Amino acid sequence: MAEKGKSGSSAVSVLVLLTALVFVFNQWQIFSVAGQITSDAGSEKSTKLSVKRTGDLVQDAIKAVVPSGTPVYGAELGVSFDDPVNSLNILAKLDRAVPTESLTAEEKARFVNVATKISCEFCCGAPAVVDQNGRSLCGCAHAASFKGLSKYLVKNHPTEWTDEEILLELTKWKALYYPKNMVEKAVAALENGLELTPAVLNDRDLLKKVKAGDSTSIGELPTMVGGC
């Protein structure tokens, strides 16, 4: 009987040990997954411009909106935020170097998704740089640079950039091309408690909406209707 009791006790001990090991393993997996999620989230690019409040709203907007330095693709393309004129010419040439016809169906869909959300609103009346079919709506160099860079990133760095990240990058260049206008929009956005997102900064009617006291519809994009 004693041997039987001892055997039963050993079996229980083994079972308890196995249960403990399973619990520890499960907890390790949970923490590993959680750590991976945290790591992945931390590696994502921000899709809005950060603002450091100093009390001087105009200067805060300038520092937030007008970029400086070299973007991550700067070396491979030979462009820099500190040299907007030459960079504009280089990026504009990409529009011809990467023909829309050379894009796959998926690449074109992404290109259209980005390029229909930005325009050269301060120098032309086109609602966006392309229509829903990817056809150009504006022939200026600014528009060409937006189209060129977006096509280049979609085609050559498809997994490194989301559509929203590309749109934010185009918005940075837009701020270099039209600094006074873009800072004015940024100030208006900040005064009304809005974040500096691509949708807000590319809202063509932002200032009109703010003056009319309508901040709820800021960021809503106009409907694209055919070509021009």
C-alpha positions in Angstrom: 0.0 0.0 0.0 2.9 2.3 0.9 4.5 1.7 -2.5 1.2 2.4 -4.2 0.7 5.7 -2.3 4.3 6.7 -3.2 3.7 6.0 -6.8 0.5 8.0 -6.8 2.2 10.9 -5.2 5.0 10.8 -7.8 2.4 10.8 -10.6 0.7 13.9 -9.1 4.0 15.6 -8.8 4.9 15.0 -12.4 1.4 16.2 -13.5 1.9 19.4 -11.4 5.3 19.9 -12.9 4.0 19.5 -16.5 1.1 21.9 -15.8 3.6 24.5 -14.5 5.8 24.0 -17.5 2.9 24.5 -19.9 1.8 27.6 -18.0 5.3 29.1 -18.2 5.6 28.3 -21.9 2.2 29.9 -22.6 3.2 33.0 -20.7 6.5 33.2 -22.6 4.6 33.0 -25.9 2.2 35.8 -24.8 5.0 38.1 -23.8 6.9 37.3 -27.0 3.9 38.2 -29.1 3.3 41.3 -27.1 6.9 42.4 -27.5 6.8 41.8 -31.2 3.6 43.9 -31.5 5.2 46.7 -29.5 8.4 46.5 -31.6 6.4 46.5 -34.9 4.3 49.5 -33.8 7.4 51.4 -32.8 9.0 50.9 -36.2 6.0 52.3 -38.1 6.4 55.8 -39.6 4.1 58.4 -38.3 1.4 59.6 -40.7 1.1 63.1 -39.2 3.5 65.9 -38.5 4.6 66.3 -34.9 4.2 69.8 -33.3 6.3 71.1 -30.4 4.3 73.8 -28.7 6.3 76.9 -27.6 3.6 79.5 -27.5 4.5 80.9 -30.9 2.0 79.3 -33.1 3.5 80.5 -36.4 7.0 79.3 -35.6 5.6 76.0 -34.3 3.8 75.6 -37.6 6.9 76.4 -39.6 9.0 73.9 -37.7 6.4 71.2 -38.0 5.5 71.7 -41.7 8.6 72.9 -43.5 11.1 69.9 -43.6 14.9 70.0 -43.6 17.7 67.5 -44.1 17.7 64.5 -46.4 14.8 62.1 -46.7 15.5 58.3 -46.5 15.4 58.0 -50.3 17.5 61.2 -50.7 20.8 59.5 -51.5 19.4 57.2 -54.1 17.6 60.0 -55.9 20.0 62.8 -55.2 17.4 65.0 -53.5 17.4 67.0 -50.3 14.8 69.1 -48.4 17.6 71.7 -48.1 17.8 72.1 -51.9 14.1 72.3 -53.0 14.7 73.8 -56.5 17.1 71.1 -57.8 15.2 68.4 -56.0 12.0 69.6 -57.7 13.6 69.2 -61.1 14.9 65.7 -60.2 11.5 64.5 -58.8 9.6 66.0 -61.7 11.7 64.0 -64.1 10.6 60.8 -62.3 7.1 61.3 -63.7 8.5 60.5 -67.2 11.1 58.0 -66.0 8.4 55.9 -64.4 5.5 56.0 -66.9 2.1 55.3 -65.4 1.7 52.6 -68.1 4.7 50.7 -66.6 2.8 50.2 -63.3 1.1 46.9 -62.5 -2.6 47.0 -61.7 -1.9 47.0 -57.9 0.8 49.7 -58.3 -1.4 51.9 -60.3 -4.3 51.6 -57.8 -1.9 52.7 -55.1 -0.6 55.6 -57.2 -4.1 56.8 -58.0 -5.1 56.5 -54.3 -2.2 58.8 -53.3 -2.2 61.2 -56.3 -5.9 61.9 -56.1 -5.5 63.3 -52.6 -3.0 66.0 -53.4 -3.0 69.0 -55.7 -1.1 72.1 -56.7 -4.0 74.2 -55.3 -1.9 77.4 -55.0 -1.0 77.6 -58.6 -3.7 75.8 -60.5 -7.3 74.9 -60.2 -7.1 71.1 -60.8 -8.7 69.2 -57.9 -5.8 66.8 -57.8 -2.7 65.9 -59.8 -4.4 62.9 -61.4 -8.0 61.7 -61.9 -9.4 58.3 -60.8 -8.0 56.7 -64.0 -4.5 58.0 -63.3 -4.6 60.6 -66.1 -2.7 63.8 -65.4 -4.8 66.9 -64.4 -1.9 69.3 -64.0 1.2 69.9 -66.1 3.3 72.0 -63.7 6.6 70.8 -62.3 5.2 70.6 -58.8 2.5 68.1 -59.9 5.0 66.1 -61.9 7.2 65.8 -58.8 4.2 64.5 -56.7 3.4 62.0 -59.4 7.0 61.0 -60.0 7.9 60.4 -56.3 4.7 58.5 -55.6 5.2 56.2 -58.6 8.8 55.7 -57.7 8.1 54.7 -54.1 5.2 52.5 -55.1 7.2 50.7 -57.7 10.6 50.5 -56.1 9.8 50.4 -52.3 6.3 48.8 -52.2 6.6 47.2 -48.8 8.5 50.0 -47.1 5.9 52.7 -47.6 2.1 52.8 -47.0 -0.1 55.0 -49.2 -0.6 57.4 -46.3 3.1 57.6 -45.6 3.8 58.4 -49.3 1.1 61.1 -49.1 2.7 62.6 -46.1 6.0 62.7 -47.9 4.5 64.5 -50.8 2.9 66.9 -48.4 6.4 67.7 -47.0 7.6 68.6 -50.5 4.4 70.7 -51.0 5.3 72.7 -47.9 8.7 73.4 -49.5 7.1 74.5 -52.8 4.5 76.7 -51.1 5.8 77.5 -47.7 3.7 80.6 -46.9 0.5 79.0 -48.0 1.1 75.7 -46.2 2.2 77.4 -43.0 -1.0 79.5 -43.1 -3.0 76.3 -43.4 -1.1 74.6 -40.6 -1.6 77.6 -38.3 -5.3 77.5 -39.0 -5.4 73.8 -38.2 -3.5 74.2 -35.0 -5.7 77.1 -33.9 -8.7 74.8 -34.3 -7.2 71.9 -32.4 -6.6 69.8 -35.5 -3.7 67.4 -36.1 -1.4 68.1 -39.0 -2.3 65.1 -41.1 -2.1 64.8 -44.9 -5.9 65.0 -45.2 -6.0 68.2 -43.2 -3.1 69.9 -44.9 -4.3 68.9 -48.4 -7.9 70.0 -47.8 -8.3 72.7 -50.5 -11.1 74.3 -48.6 -9.6 74.2 -45.1 -9.3 78.0 -44.7 -12.8 78.6 -45.9 -14.2 75.9 -43.6 -12.3 77.4 -40.6 -13.6 80.9 -41.4 -17.1 79.5 -41.6 -16.7 77.8 -38.3 -16.9 74.3 -39.9 -14.1 72.2 -38.6 -16.0 68.9 -38.6 -15.6 68.4 -42.4 -12.0 69.4 -42.6 -10.0 66.6 -44.2 -12.9 65.4 -46.4 -11.6 65.1 -49.9 -13.4 66.5 -52.9 -15.0 64.1 -55.3 -12.9 63.5 -58.4 -15.0 63.9 -61.6 -13.3 62.8 -64.8 -10.4 64.7 -66.3 -9.8 68.3 -67.1 
